[in-house]
Amino acid sequence: MENQSLKKILITVVNVVIMVAILIFVVLYSAFTSRDSYLRQIEHFVDTTVTMEQVTENYLEGEQRICDVWANYINNKDMTMEEATAYIRASHVLKNASAHLIYPDTLTGLSTRPKQGTVDDYTVSYERVGLLDGIDWDNEIGKAINITRAYTNPMNGEQSLAFCNTVSLYDPESETSRSAILLRVLPISELEQKWVFPQTELVNAGLSMIDADGDYIIKGYSFKNSSLFEFYKSYNHTDPESADQLFEQVTSSTGYVSMLNSHGQECILAFTPVDATSDWTMLGIVPAEDLHVDKENWLMFWVVSAGLLILFICDMFYMLSLNKRLQAAAREAEAANKAKTDFLSTMSHDIRTPMNAIIGLTTIAGKNPGDVESTKDSLRKISLASNHLLTLINDILDISKVESGKLKLSPLTFSIVETVENLINISQPMIKEKNLEFRFNISRMENEYLYTDQLRLNQIYINILSNAIKYTEPGGEVSVGLNAEESSVPGCVRMTYVVADTGIGMSPEFIETMYQPFSRQIDSRVNSIQGTGLGLAITKQMVELMGGTIDCVSEPGKGTTFTVVLDIPLADRQREDMQLDPVDVLIVDDDKIMLQTAVDTLESLGASAEQAQSGPEAIGMIERRHTSGRDYDIVIIDWKMPEMDGVETIKRVRSDIAADIPILLISAYDWSDIEDRAKEAGANGFVSKPLFRSTLYDKINNLIGKECRSHEPEDDNSDLQGMHILVAEDNDINWEIISRILTSFGIITDRAENGRVCVDMIRAVEKGSYDLIFMDIQMPEMNGLDATREIRGLENPWAAYVPIVAMTADAFSENVTECLNAGMNGHIAKPIDIKLVIKEIRRIREDREQL
Amino acid sequence: MKKIMCILLTALMILGLVSCGPVKQEAVIDEKFKPRLDTSTSCHINVAGGYDNFEALEAEFDRFNDHYPNVELVFTKVDDYNNMIGTVLNGNDAPDIYVNYSWMYGRDQYKSSIDHAENLSDPALGLNLNCIRSNITLKTDDGKLPMVPVFANTYGMLVNNDLFEKEGLSVPTTYRELVEVCDAFRKRGYKSPMMGFSKEETTSIFTLTSYPYFCGTVADDAEAVKKLNALDPPAGEYMRPAIEKTVQFFGDGCVDLEACDEIENNYDAVILRFFEGDVPMMAGSGDTVSGTEKRESRYEAFIDAPFSYSFAPIPMSDDGAYFLDMPNLQFSVNKDSQNLDMANEFMRFLISSDELNEMAEIKGLMSPTRDLSFDSMYAAFGEVPESRILSPEEIGLTDDALVQVRQAVFKVGTGEMTIDEAIAGYGSYPLT
């Protein structure tokens, strides 16, 4: 347990580690791509700043050129200050532009536009402006753009820039040339309107231009302080050395640095020299976050994270669920294993018990070969133990198939009449043994032939009936009802099979689990009854496989009623229209329901039926008819009746009224016990309950002399005398058994040791040499199926159509189907039931005769 | 019983908490600036002044942008500000808010600067004028308030606190203590316990020491003020106590004038000399103090041996020091501003204790607000009793009269004149 817990933790840790590793990868990858993209954006921003520098430079050069043109003209003309001013005034194009001519020594001069608030005051003074002090103009003028910082125009108070040049003016007072500074003055507002980054994504970007000291020539909104370097130092931690290096870098190259702005935001400061000026630098600044455009990487991160988390949680839940299911399955397997162990233990006991009987009784029989009675008794008991053992083995095999899901139906056409007869025949010994009151009622059984898996249907009916018989105390009652109704399924008949007993019943707790394999009710009475605990499980599986339902009503001590409802397809083949010649029939039974059913059946066959509920009443009616000369054509009398039984009634009819009226004796049981007495009393024949339509038809026709389909008496085996059967059997013992049994019926047998020998023998013999082949399936060299196929493929028509019946231990329905598909005519399961063997031989012979 | 008591106490506590909560909340809300205009308003506000660099105001711009992110505020330096502001206000680049000075009241050449100013005492504007010390909130004769101070100025001395601590001395609060402290320092090897700029009259050590004392001598004498303002030479006698006190001060050996003469100007050089770390007291103005913080990282002597310092009034009287409270920088709103509402909104934002203190702290100047304790640099001025806080404007002394006093003291201090000569020269000193 602790180990499992450790494993769980290990798996969880491994999962988490993998998730974390993936997330780290995603984060690193995102960071890498984001960083890459960010760097590209920075490069782009630097390029844009460079472009802006070029645009600005072009603009400044243009303005400077105008100033230079004026200066050249003035210098060439030897003008006075007034003349030069007048010339420039005449040259003005821009409304807001002006020009100032200033003597550097006095810092006074003239303006081309009058002072604010005057119309004729053109004098201008730069004494207090602090713009023109201490500038060495000589090295600059005419070589580059020469522009002042932003300053307050002393004439109108506007923040302005001035492009400068020097001119030489004629001074009338001293009659000499006098140097002056020419300033082409432009309001900054003019420039600011043109001076913005064009890209919409750079809306928060700002531009500035600084001189070599870092002071702003033109200051954009995003820049603070009066100097870039003050701006930088105000909001960024630095030491003097680093600051100096940075300023050197900014003022001497093109590139970028990262810095914090006044909001504490990280910004990218791009810089590039303004080439046409002396030591000026163009600056661009933009918040770094504006350059982080790949935000989808984070989206990817969150999506991957969420995905992994969901996956992890789902996996965890799935694993937990799987573990639970596995644990449940393990518990079930354990329980099943225990159940099987218990079952095997039980089976071991249950198998050993009959085996013990067989071995022990065989030993006893072997030691007393001369004691015929003792030997017969031992053999009878061995037979009983063998049959039980066979049932046990069949059940084990069936439940094995049920559990493995390999149980399949093998439908074939069969007679429900035979099925019921078989059911009764099988159950009769136990009913008689336990002296049970047994009733079997049928109704509306109009169709004899149905199409389903007869073997499984028998199994269902027998299992339920045998349980009822087994668990009903001696002297109790078991009644069976089989009712055919119209089915909602097209082409089917709804068969409702009801078995009610007055047995020990079942507890509600057991009813809940009774269909589970290996379950048997814990009851001292049950423990004394042989059973595998598999019967009901098999029955339920088969009912469900056939699309039916099984219900049970039970009360401990009062009895149980099982109801099985199946929709069974009708076979294509049905008996030809069964109509009797007009006959008068008297039917006698104390059971009114049976009586009415029989009357209905007889009338449906075209007979005129009358009924009597007792022997005396029947005698009276027969006598009256006889007296009137209208004897009944046939009288059918139930054996067991109160007051006067059937045999006595027959005896009285024969002795008192008429000796030649055909009389059939009805019995719900095997009539072998009363056969001699009944024949002696004058019974012409016997008929078993329930009275099927076809049975009545056959029996009546047989009695009144018409040819009909009927079985030979079971104890008359003369019809088998001289038959010649080939037995393909590789096992010597099995060969000996079948050979001796058949020989006891006067049948001549030959042996083929395997399929190949069998084929060769058939190919070699003359036509009609064999009436039938019993074919084992599993044989060396060539198996029975291949042998059959080869025989069916022979050119000799007789050989190709010789009847072949499988006689094999492969007893499942699919084995039967396989045999039939191979071309066989029937199937007998090992261990063989001699009655079934004889019955099969007769069926084959009859079929051949009909052909 | 205990249970009931517990329940009752718990209920009372909860009630107390619940009832206290909103009051506190309200108090906070009351002090917080609440925008009155649409915060998405987009406009441009130009503030004009004479500073090259107004980092403190730009910080306020950023803080205002927290409320109005789309308002672009810029500070524009106007060259030759005092002379040009009138022209600027009448031109195309007229600012929305501009720096103004109360000394311009009544002077024709600055009439435009006063005339363009909106009356900021209008209650509709919602300015919290109560946060500013009333003696520096100066109205015109007709009761209007064209400008409000955003910084204050005073005269005093930078004190090297580490030196005082090292020598086990306390910052003096009376003249006697001052002399004793100087004597103590001198005995411990400090040649000039107090220094100051002495080369020119403007904010010279003579002015800084005598001017508050002089104001104290005439503060309650309206007749004297009247005569002094008239520049009547006999009024020079009102200067005598102050000049004699100055002479006494220098005679008491507190100052080595030769050492002071080495200080080249009244700003950088004063700070540089103080940062040398061997001067216990350095006379200066608030303007000088405002430059100290930035220079801490520039002067190697201070970088190598930093020390703590503060600004304190110079105690020239045995009764204690005078706190000469003067407006330094005042803001006016251009009543013709195209964005007048937003300009007023910015002023409403700015005129609060928090913002003015914040701005003053960044700038290093004295805050105009009532509470000076927030700034350790000026905290000593907050301890001066109200009776010894003087405002030349409130006293009524004109700038011209003050120029006469400063000149006279300077000439006596530098030995150019005797006390009598200086007093006799009252009214004859050139006006700058």
Interface residues (C-beta under 8 A of the other chain):
Chain A: N96 Q116 G117 R128 V129 G130 L131 Y151 T152 P154 N156 G157 E158 Q159 P187 S189 Y221 K224 N225 S226 S227 E230 S234 P240 S262 H263
Chain B: Y51 D52 N53 E55 E58 A59 D62 E72 V74 T76 K77 V78 D79 D80 N83 M84 I85 T87 V88 L89 N90 G91 N92 D93 A94 S297 R298
